[in-house]
Amino acid sequence: MSLNSRRDADWWGAGLLAGHPSDAPWAGARRTVTYGQLRSQVASLRHTLRSYGIGEGNTVALQGARSFTQMWALLALWSCGAQVMLMGPGLRGRELGTLLDRCRPQYHLSFDAPGWAAGTFHDECEVLVRRLVGGRPAETPYCLVQFTSGSTGVAKAIGRTPESLTAELGRFRAIGGMPRKGEKTLLITPPEHSFGLIGGLLHAMNTGAVPVFAPDTGAPAVLDTCLAHDVAAVLGAPAHFAALAAQDGAPLPRLRVAISAGDALDRRVHGRFAELFGIRIGQAYGTTETGVIAVDAAGEHGPGTVGVPAPGVQVRLVSGELQVRLPGSPYLAQEEPPARFLADGGRDPGGWLCTRDLVEVDPADGALRLLGRLDPLADRRSLTAGTAQRQLADRTAVRRLGRDGSLPV
């Protein structure tokens, strides 16, 4: 066996990729992709990326149209040993430039498809590889870098180790009501967000559930996709469920669970959805820094309460604010005061992450009830003004690389 072949089989998520029969469905959109096809696509992309010089310890930003290609590239990069910075299409303008300058990825992979826009999904896309000026190799053990929503200012870069991702997948498997083997699971929540990626795509690969993607996130397309694929679970955001609750669509007889994440769920949406589809919307609560904190998949506690802490998650309340125990700071860069991560000090790098969420604990069952936020929202219009292409062009060393990753003379 070659060195590359051994490395391909040794990366942290190799079992997710190899653990299902070749003819088993992996995911569906306009067409269904099997695990055999998934492995073939990942291997092909891995070969192409290596020919561009991308390998162990390289840093790569991924950004563009949501697609199977985006997911194949993520898995291919991980299997190459690269550190992946997963950027959503909403990162643009001055904020994108700031993050590129702070994180210094060596490469930028973007995905393009005809007519793509925020909320659309495409089976396959064109891939553009750029090498960036001043890019630095990975200096941390993180395999994944995600970015906070930026609701209170410029988004922060958050690092996740293979161990933390594996532990979170174990938590999702242990949480009752999550999508299970064989169930078609519609993922409306974006795959670059923590819940969409780990609780959606990777959890499905870990359990044998089958993720499904609608051509766009509008309510008509979502309902049509649910009916066409006999969807049993839907993972989305409050805005998605509000749009569905406003429809007079056909019932969804196979729907077993609907889970909302990313923001507070309106009580009226919760009630109307139950009237239309016969199930209560559950809620998942977490942060980019911590991953999942609590999930009430069945919606038993109502829209204001998100269930009890997930297995292995340690929390405390300080002056009403929820804080979560972490083994170390999740931030790539040193924080500006006031710090969100409160280190214990001494040799132990562990500490507590301040969520800035006001919470109370139900004394009867320990469920967490969200009461509000401590941080004011930022005006993001000035941060995202301008195009991503301008920011990237200013930092690109060369757009067309040699097949060995070299720069043209």
C-alpha positions in Angstrom: 0.0 0.0 0.0 1.4 3.5 -0.9 2.0 6.2 1.6 -1.0 8.2 0.2 -3.3 5.2 0.4 -2.4 4.6 4.1 -3.0 8.3 4.8 -6.3 8.2 3.0 -7.4 5.3 5.3 -6.1 6.9 8.5 -7.8 10.3 8.6 -10.3 10.9 11.4 -13.5 10.5 9.4 -12.4 7.6 7.2 -15.0 5.3 8.9 -17.8 7.7 8.0 -16.8 7.4 4.3 -16.2 3.7 4.2 -18.8 2.4 6.6 -21.7 1.7 4.2 -22.3 -0.6 1.2 -21.5 0.9 -2.2 -25.1 0.7 -3.3 -26.5 2.4 -0.1 -27.9 5.9 -0.7 -25.6 8.6 0.7 -27.6 11.8 -0.2 -30.3 13.0 -2.5 -31.2 16.2 -4.4 -32.1 16.2 -8.1 -30.5 12.8 -8.2 -29.5 10.2 -5.6 -25.8 9.6 -4.9 -24.7 6.3 -3.4 -21.8 5.7 -1.1 -19.9 4.0 -4.0 -20.3 7.2 -6.0 -19.4 9.3 -3.0 -16.2 7.5 -2.5 -15.3 7.7 -6.2 -16.0 11.5 -6.3 -13.9 12.1 -3.1 -11.0 10.0 -4.4 -11.1 11.9 -7.8 -11.1 15.3 -6.1 -8.4 14.2 -3.6 -6.2 13.3 -6.6 -6.9 16.7 -8.2 -6.2 18.7 -5.1 -3.0 16.8 -4.4 -1.9 17.7 -8.0 -2.3 21.3 -7.0 0.1 20.8 -4.1 -2.6 20.6 -1.4 -1.7 18.1 1.3 -0.9 17.4 4.9 -0.9 20.6 7.0 -2.1 23.0 4.3 -4.8 25.5 5.1 -7.7 25.8 2.6 -10.7 28.1 2.6 -13.9 26.6 1.1 -16.6 29.0 -0.1 -19.3 29.1 -2.7 -22.5 27.4 -4.0 -24.0 24.8 -1.7 -23.7 21.5 -3.5 -22.6 17.9 -3.5 -19.3 19.2 -4.9 -18.8 21.4 -1.8 -19.2 18.3 0.5 -17.0 16.1 -1.7 -14.3 18.7 -1.5 -14.6 19.0 2.3 -14.2 15.2 2.7 -11.4 15.1 0.1 -9.4 17.9 1.9 -9.8 16.2 5.2 -8.5 12.9 3.8 -5.5 14.9 2.4 -4.8 16.1 5.9 -5.6 19.7 5.2 -7.1 22.2 7.7 -10.4 23.4 6.2 -11.8 26.8 6.7 -15.5 26.5 5.9 -16.9 29.8 4.8 -20.5 30.6 4.0 -21.6 32.7 1.0 -22.7 35.4 3.4 -19.0 36.2 4.2 -18.1 38.9 1.8 -16.9 42.5 1.6 -14.7 44.0 4.3 -15.5 41.1 6.6 -14.2 38.5 4.2 -11.0 40.5 3.7 -10.5 40.8 7.4 -10.9 37.1 7.9 -8.6 36.1 5.1 -6.0 38.5 6.5 -6.4 37.1 10.0 -6.6 33.4 9.1 -4.1 33.4 6.2 -5.3 30.3 4.3 -2.8 29.1 1.6 -5.6 28.2 -0.8 -9.1 29.3 -1.6 -11.5 26.8 -3.2 -14.7 28.4 -4.6 -17.7 26.7 -6.2 -19.8 28.2 -9.0 -23.0 27.1 -10.7 -25.3 28.8 -13.2 -28.0 30.8 -11.4 -26.8 30.1 -7.9 -27.8 32.3 -5.0 -28.1 32.2 -1.3 -30.4 29.3 -0.3 -30.0 27.3 -3.6 -28.5 23.9 -3.9 -26.8 22.4 -6.9 -25.7 18.8 -7.4 -22.4 19.6 -9.0 -20.4 22.8 -9.5 -17.3 24.1 -11.1 -14.3 24.4 -8.8 -11.8 27.3 -8.9 -8.5 26.9 -7.0 -6.6 30.0 -6.0 -3.3 30.2 -4.2 -3.3 33.2 -1.8 -0.5 35.7 -1.0 1.0 35.2 2.4 -0.8 32.0 3.2 0.4 30.0 6.2 0.4 26.3 6.9 -1.7 25.0 9.9 -0.1 25.8 13.3 -2.9 24.1 15.3 -4.4 20.6 15.5 -7.7 21.8 14.1 -9.1 20.0 11.1 -12.0 22.3 10.8 -12.3 26.1 11.1 -15.8 27.6 11.2 -17.0 31.1 11.6 -19.5 32.6 14.0 -22.6 34.3 12.7 -21.0 37.8 13.2 -24.3 39.0 14.7 -22.4 41.2 17.2 -19.5 42.2 14.9 -16.9 40.7 12.6 -17.2 36.9 12.6 -14.7 34.9 14.8 -12.7 31.9 13.6 -13.4 28.8 15.6 -11.2 25.7 15.5 -12.5 22.1 15.9 -10.2 19.1 16.4 -10.9 15.6 15.1 -11.5 14.6 18.8 -14.1 17.3 19.4 -16.0 16.4 16.2 -16.0 12.7 17.0 -17.2 13.5 20.6 -20.1 15.6 19.2 -21.1 12.9 16.8 -21.4 10.6 19.8 -23.6 13.2 21.6 -25.9 13.4 18.6 -26.2 9.6 18.4 -27.1 9.5 22.1 -29.8 12.2 21.8 -33.3 10.7 21.5 -35.3 11.6 18.4 -32.5 12.5 16.1 -32.6 11.2 12.5 -31.8 7.5 12.4 -30.8 4.8 9.9 -32.6 4.8 6.6 -34.6 8.0 7.3 -34.6 10.6 4.6 -33.6 13.9 6.3 -34.2 17.2 4.6 -31.3 19.6 5.5 -32.5 23.2 5.0 -30.0 24.5 7.5 -26.7 25.3 5.7 -24.0 22.7 5.7 -21.3 25.3 6.6 -23.1 25.9 9.9 -22.2 23.8 12.8 -25.6 22.1 13.2 -26.1 21.6 9.5 -22.6 20.0 9.1 -22.3 18.0 12.3 -25.9 17.4 13.4 -27.0 17.0 9.8 -24.5 15.7 7.2 -21.9 14.0 9.4 -24.6 12.6 11.8 -26.4 11.1 8.9 -23.2 9.4 7.7 -22.6 8.2 11.2 -26.0 6.6 11.6 -27.1 5.7 8.1 -29.7 8.4 7.7 -29.9 9.9 4.2 -29.6 13.7 3.8 -31.8 15.3 1.2 -31.5 18.8 -0.3 -34.2 21.0 -1.9 -33.3 23.1 -4.9 -33.9 26.2 -2.8 -35.1 27.0 0.7 -38.5 28.4 -0.3 -41.5 26.7 1.2 -42.9 25.3 -2.1 -39.6 23.7 -3.0 -39.2 22.3 0.5 -42.7 20.8 0.6 -42.3 19.3 -2.9 -38.9 17.7 -1.8 -40.5 16.3 1.3 -43.2 14.6 -0.7 -40.9 13.4 -3.5 -38.4 11.8 -1.1 -40.8 10.6 1.7 -38.9 12.8 4.1 -39.0 11.7 7.8 -37.0 14.5 9.4 -36.5 18.2 8.6 -33.6 20.3 10.1 -33.9 24.0 9.5 -34.0 27.5 11.1 -36.9 29.4 12.5 -37.4 31.4 9.3 -37.8 28.1 7.3 -40.4 26.7 9.7 -42.3 30.1 9.7 -42.5 29.9 5.9 -43.7 26.3 6.0 -46.3 27.2 8.7 -47.7 29.9 6.4 -48.4 27.4 3.6 -51.6 25.4 2.9 -49.7 22.5 1.5 -50.5 18.8 1.5 -49.8 16.8 4.8 -46.5 15.0 5.1 -47.5 11.5 6.4 -43.9 10.3 6.8 -42.7 13.3 8.8 -41.5 12.1 12.2 -39.4 15.0 13.5 -38.7 18.6 12.7 -35.8 20.4 14.5 -35.1 24.2 14.5 -31.8 25.7 15.3 -30.0 29.0 15.1 -32.5 31.4 16.7 -35.5 31.5 19.0 -38.7 29.8 17.6 -41.9 31.8 17.6 -44.7 30.2 19.6 -47.3 30.9 16.9 -45.1 29.1 14.3 -44.8 26.2 16.7 -48.6 26.0 17.1 -49.5 26.4 13.5 -46.9 23.9 12.3 -48.3 21.3 14.7 -51.8 22.0 13.3 -50.7 21.5 9.7 -48.3 18.6 10.0 -49.2 16.9 13.2 -45.9 17.2 15.0 -44.3 19.7 17.3 -41.1 21.5 16.2 -38.2 20.6 18.4 -35.2 22.8 19.0 -31.5 22.4 19.0 -29.3 24.8 20.9 -25.6 25.3 20.7 -22.9 27.7 19.5 -20.1 27.5 16.9 -17.6 27.5 19.8 -19.1 24.7 21.8 -21.1 22.6 19.2 -24.4 21.2 20.4 -25.4 22.1 24.0 -29.0 20.8 24.2 -31.6 19.3 21.9 -35.3 18.8 22.4 -36.0 16.9 19.2 -39.6 16.1 20.0 -40.6 19.6 21.0 -41.8 18.3 24.4 -40.8 21.4 26.3 -42.3 24.0 24.0 -40.7 26.8 21.9 -39.0 28.6 24.7 -37.1 25.6 26.1 -34.4 23.6 24.4 -34.2 20.5 26.5 -31.6 19.2 28.9 -27.8 19.5 28.3 -26.5 16.8 25.8 -24.5 13.9 27.2 -21.0 15.0 28.2 -21.8 18.8 28.1 -21.1 20.6 31.4 -22.8 23.9 32.0 -23.2 26.5 34.7 -25.1 29.7 35.3 -23.2 32.9 36.3 -25.5 35.9 37.0 -28.1 34.3 34.7 -25.6 33.7 31.8 -25.1 30.2 30.5 -21.4 29.1 30.4 -20.1 25.8 28.9 -17.0 23.9 29.9 -14.4 23.5 27.1 -11.0 21.8 27.2 -9.3 24.9 25.8 -10.0 28.1 23.9 -11.8 27.5 20.6 -10.6 30.7 19.0 -7.8 30.8 16.4 -6.8 34.3 17.3 -6.3 35.9 20.8 -9.5 37.6 21.9 -9.9 41.2 22.4 -11.4 42.1 25.8 -13.9 41.3 27.1 -12.9 37.7 26.5 -15.6 35.1 25.9 -13.4 32.2 27.0 -12.5 32.3 30.7 -9.4 30.1 31.2 -8.9 28.4 34.6 -5.3 29.4 34.6 -2.3 27.3 35.4 -1.2 24.3 33.4 -4.8 23.2 32.5 -5.9 25.0 29.3 -9.5 24.3 30.1 -12.1 26.9 31.0 -15.6 28.2 30.4 -17.1 29.7 27.3 -19.5 32.6 28.0 -22.5 32.1 25.6 -23.9 35.6 26.3 -27.3 33.9 26.5 -29.5 34.5 29.5 -30.9 31.2 30.6 -32.9 29.6 33.5 -33.0 25.9 34.4 -36.3 24.2 35.0 -35.9 22.8 38.6 -38.2 19.9 37.7 -36.3 18.3 34.8 -33.1 20.5 34.3 -34.3 21.8 30.9 -32.8 25.0 29.7 -35.1 28.0 29.0 -33.7 30.8 26.9 -34.6 34.3 28.1 -32.6 36.6 25.9 -29.1 37.9 24.8 -26.6 40.0 26.6 -24.8 41.3 23.5 -26.4 44.0 21.2 -26.7 43.1 17.5 -24.2 44.8 15.1 -25.1 46.6 11.9 -23.7 44.2 9.3 -24.3 46.3 6.2 -21.0 48.0 6.4 -19.1 44.7 7.1 -20.5 42.9 4.0 -20.6 45.7 1.5 -18.6 45.0 -1.6 -17.9 41.8 -3.5 -16.0 38.7 -2.6 -14.2 38.7 -5.9 -12.6 42.0 -5.2 -11.4 40.9 -1.8 -10.0 37.6 -3.3 -8.4 39.3 -6.3 -6.4 41.6 -4.0 -5.0 38.5 -2.2 -4.6 36.0 -5.0 -1.1 35.0 -5.9 -2.3 33.2 -9.1 -5.6 31.9 -10.2 -4.4 29.2 -12.6 -2.0 26.9 -10.8 0.3 24.3 -12.4 -0.9 20.7 -12.0 1.9 20.2 -9.4 0.7 23.3 -7.4 3.6 25.5 -8.8 3.2 29.1 -9.8 3.6 29.8 -13.5 6.8 31.5 -14.5 
